[in-house]
Structure formats: structure tokens, C-alpha cells
Amino acid sequence: MTADLPLFAEVFPELAADILRLLEPDGGVLSEQIPTLRYYGVCTCSATCDNLLTAPQGSPTPYICQLEEDDEVVIWLSLDPTGTVIVDIEVLDGRSLEPQYRSAPADTSLRRAGHVR
């Protein structure tokens, strides 16, 4: 069940913030998803793949949204066949992709509301 999976923004808060910042000029449906995306883990399709899955592995990804910073592509968002759902994220800027997620406190409502960090 997807509700058992952590939110991508909780596992990678800095990356989620960067994606939102880079999407902001376009905004729209992709920006709206970032807070609700679930994290399915790292893709295991090959030994060198390190895409961060936000949908079950094997989900179709015929479209890519390239996010640029200073005229350099730094993140690829793979999109579903409708072009409106992010199914995985590939980071190209060389940053560490260590999850920052630990165990959630028993009551996450305060943390989500920004009252507890």
C-alpha cells in the first residue's frame, strides 16, 4: 500500500525543494505533486542506475522534463504517458543522494504542518 511508503520530500527534503524551485517558473501540475510523491526506493534495473523512484519500478516513462540551472541540465523528471505524473527522478549534478529520512515520529501531523522539525 502506498500510504506505507515515505513521502519523497521527507526522504530528500533538499532535493524536493530544489525541484520545486526549478519548476517554479512553469509551476502547474508537476509542482503540485512534489509534496505528495511517495518514495519507492532506488531503481534496480541495472547496477549503475540510481534513479529515485516515485512510482513502482517498471512504470512507463515516455517523457522527460529537464530542469536546468545556469543553462545546465541538473535533474531529469521522468513522466508517465500522460506527461503529468512524475514516476522517477534522476539527479545529474553529482550531489550525494543519501536519504535524509529517519523514522517518522508517532504523530507526523505537527511535523507536516511545520511545527516540529
Secondary structure, DSSP 8 states (H G I E B T S, - for coil): -GGGS-BHHHHSHHHHHHHHHHHTTT-HHHHHHGGG-B--EE--SSTT---EESS-TT----EEEEEEETTEEEEEEEE-TTS-SEEEEEE-S------------S--HHHHTTS--
